[in-house]
Amino acid sequence: MQKTLLTIIALFGLSMTIFAQDETEGQTEMRELTTTELNSLYQTQTRSWKSVHDPSVVWDAATQTFYIYGSHYYGVKTKDFKTYTDITRYYKGGYESKDAYKAFKSNPVHTVKRCLPGESTIEEVELGSFDAAAFCSVYAASEASWVSGDQWAPDIIYNPNMQKWCYYLSLNGDHWASVVVLMTADNPEGPFTYEAPIVFGGFDGQTRSDKSVNYKNTDLEIVLGAQSSLPSRYQTSAWGNLWPNCIDPCAFFDEEGELWLAYGSWSGGVFMLKLDKNTGLRDYTCTYTSTTYAGKAPNGSTFTGYTSDPYFGKLIAGGCYVSGEGPYIQHIGDYYYLFMSYGGFAPDGGYEMRVFRSAQPDGPYKDASGNLATYTSYQLNYGVNAATNKGMKIIGAMNEWGLMQVGECAQGHNSVCRDTQGRSFLVCHTKFNDGTIGHQVRVYQLYLNKKGWLCAAPFQFNGEETTDEIIATTQPWSAADIEGDYHVLLHPYKLDHANMQESTPSTIHLSADGKVSGSHRGSWSYMDEGKSYLQIRLGSVTYYGVVVEQTLEGTNAKTLCFTAVSEAGVPCWGYKLQPQCAIAYNYQKNSNTYFKRNYFSKVTGDMDIVFTPEENVTLSWISSNPEVLTNTGKYTAPKEETSFTMTARLECGNFYWQKELSAKAPADPSSIVELSTSGQGTDDSDESIYDLTGRRVDAPTQGLYLIKGKKVWIAR
């Protein structure tokens, strides 16, 4: 490698030679940071988060706005996931809580096309008006109060075929008497109008005098044709083992432009129906066969379950009352990704997100180990006593990560969207380890690793521009850039959620030659030249991920991060401050102690200047007079008052900051000759006594004076 000698300089009494490499080798010359830069590179920032439960996000390209809708008819909008504005309560006829039920009393009559099971003839029939409010509140004392409090987990998409915003909403009732309805509007902020139900649950064959969940009050006969009685498979007292709770809808278009709806929560699992892309309603021409499996309930009893049903559609996840809710499906890269939330949504309920994928919109959905998202027997699938770890974990309960002051837990019921730049965002709610049930929205960018699995960014989105395409085509950070100490956080399965167990970070060191040391030992490497795919082995486990730059949450400081996931589904996060930000952090932390102008104004003893900086920064001191004060702060009193300088230097990567500070050490009284005033001569040697201003003193007191121009200490 050819080098060109630039200059030789004297710095702090040392000789330093600086070389510049030729252009093909890159530049190694150090860049000095100014104090002004250090004050701007690391600044704390606050963020105002909204409390939207079960958040569903949609991107409106026309207005460059993200809309987030949640349970209990509340939503917000944002352009940057930093500042939020409330959306007006947006149901037509249901803006006030006490009147919300009125929006679902009746819907317009629609003409729909249908094909009965086992037949090929398509015919037009009327889809009549349905009182969804009465259906879901049949077991409640008050229809109004029940509906107002049980509008859960909506999902919204823009349907270009209809040129409408389609809003799919859960009306949840007791004993699975729930219904997913469609509402539409011309504007994402509404007001939305009730169009029709999509699917009912919890119906029976009984007729009551007042209100009823009789199947005659559902669209079952639109799907199956006229029935003299309720089909036997729906006549069960154990509905939750077999059939879905018809809540938590997720509507999405596949890559062919077809429209689908996933729905369900715990109970019989998550099912999927094909929708009519031209109406947003159920596609009644799409029929499903009855396909069974031998199931086992939580109490150990066996039953005949269904992986496909003419009314409910196709089972894609869960079953047998295994935990799992809030299904969300998003196509990213080459796959459809199914997100599920396992566990209970209370702070100590063990709530956490799992991910499966499929090449087809209706499955089968599997994790990296090949485990299906469906179950044929009850299994505990979360918490310390879990019998299975199905699904790739995306985030877990954590504390002390970055600047986090309160532990975050029960993250879940997420949604995902992609913007026009090709960035994918995971939006969920999180709860806290602070003794409350409060919650806030969180937004993380998602990245695809080389194996096609999703990794969540270690910090919440803050305007970063990196996309999957950039990751797959560039490698901005060299092995030398990667080198350093990292805060690392694993998100393992089987946390003891009942006792609020949370993951906390440790420290590892990644060296430029591919070694990993510290709290974990192993190795790391890029997986491809010119790409940002990373693999890192910690102990016996290898994690596959990406290298990205992010903003440290709570600041404006840039970090170099990796996010990765193991084949077993355990995420691994790591970060270190970028060099210039690390220097800024250390400068600001110590500027009022060690680096202030008058710190060395009077040095009279050893100085505590040797400390260990944080975040991969090194500190050095250079004394212009080490005989008085050494570079490590050891003091030797001078015989005369001495002025000198101490220069601090913070260094990290190819950046440094330095500052010269004035220093002064007073004369040491013990090193000055003590004279008595008696017997002083008056000869030509002029041993008269003068004060330090040059004025002759006939009767000096104890102190410092001049005799023959030399400082002496006179003691009385």
HELIX and SHEET records of a PDB file:
HELIX    1   1 THR A   35  LEU A   41  1                                   7    
HELIX    2   2 SER A   97  PHE A  104  5                                   8    
HELIX    3   3 ALA A  132  CYS A  136  1                                   5    
HELIX    4   4 GLU A  143  GLY A  149  1                                   7    
HELIX    5   5 ASP A  174  TRP A  176  5                                   3    
HELIX    6   6 TYR A  215  ASN A  217  5                                   3    
HELIX    7   7 LEU A  220  LEU A  224  1                                   5    
HELIX    8   8 SER A  232  TYR A  234  5                                   3    
HELIX    9   9 TRP A  239  LEU A  242  1                                   4    
HELIX   10  10 ASP A  468  THR A  473  1                                   6    
HELIX   11  11 ALA A  479  ILE A  482  1                                   4    
HELIX   12  12 HIS A  497  ASN A  499  5                                   3    
HELIX   13  13 PRO A  579  ASN A  590  1                                  12    
HELIX   14  14 PRO A  669  SER A  671  5                                   3    
SHEET    1   A 2 LYS A   3  LEU A  11  0                                        
SHEET    2   A 2 LEU A  14  GLN A  21 -1                                        
SHEET    1   B 4 ARG A  31  GLU A  32  0                                        
SHEET    2   B 4 PHE A 655  ALA A 665  1                                        
SHEET    3   B 4 THR A 642  CYS A 652 -1                                        
SHEET    4   B 4 THR A 618  SER A 623 -1                                        
SHEET    1   C 4 SER A  56  ASP A  60  0                                        
SHEET    2   C 4 THR A  65  GLY A  70 -1                                        
SHEET    3   C 4 TYR A  74  THR A  78 -1                                        
SHEET    4   C 4 THR A  85  ILE A  87 -1                                        
SHEET    1   D 2 HIS A 110  ARG A 114  0                                        
SHEET    2   D 2 GLU A 123  LEU A 127 -1                                        
SHEET    1   E 4 GLN A 151  ASN A 159  0                                        
SHEET    2   E 4 LYS A 164  LEU A 171 -1                                        
SHEET    3   E 4 VAL A 179  ALA A 185 -1                                        
SHEET    4   E 4 THR A 193  PHE A 200 -1                                        
SHEET    1   F 6 CYS A 250  PHE A 253  0                                        
SHEET    2   F 6 LEU A 259  TYR A 263 -1                                        
SHEET    3   F 6 VAL A 270  LEU A 275 -1                                        
SHEET    4   F 6 GLY A 313  ALA A 317 -1                                        
SHEET    5   F 6 THR A 302  ASP A 309 -1                                        
SHEET    6   F 6 THR A 291  LYS A 296 -1                                        
SHEET    1   G 4 GLU A 325  ILE A 332  0                                        
SHEET    2   G 4 TYR A 335  TYR A 342 -1                                        
SHEET    3   G 4 GLU A 352  SER A 358 -1                                        
SHEET    4   G 4 MET A 392  LYS A 393 -1                                        
SHEET    1   H 4 GLU A 408  ARG A 418  0                                        
SHEET    2   H 4 SER A 424  PHE A 432 -1                                        
SHEET    3   H 4 HIS A 439  LEU A 448 -1                                        
SHEET    4   H 4 LEU A 454  ALA A 456 -1                                        
SHEET    1   I 9 GLY A 484  LEU A 490  0                                        
SHEET    2   I 9 SER A 506  LEU A 510 -1                                        
SHEET    3   I 9 LYS A 515  GLY A 518 -1                                        
SHEET    4   I 9 GLY A 522  TYR A 526 -1                                        
SHEET    5   I 9 TYR A 533  LEU A 538 -1                                        
SHEET    6   I 9 VAL A 541  THR A 551 -1                                        
SHEET    7   I 9 LYS A 558  SER A 566 -1                                        
SHEET    8   I 9 PRO A 571  LEU A 577 -1                                        
SHEET    9   I 9 GLY A 484  LEU A 490 -1                                        
SHEET    1   J 3 GLU A 674  LEU A 675  0                                        
SHEET    2   J 3 LYS A 710  ILE A 714  1                                        
SHEET    3   J 3 GLY A 703  ILE A 707 -1                                        
END                                                                             
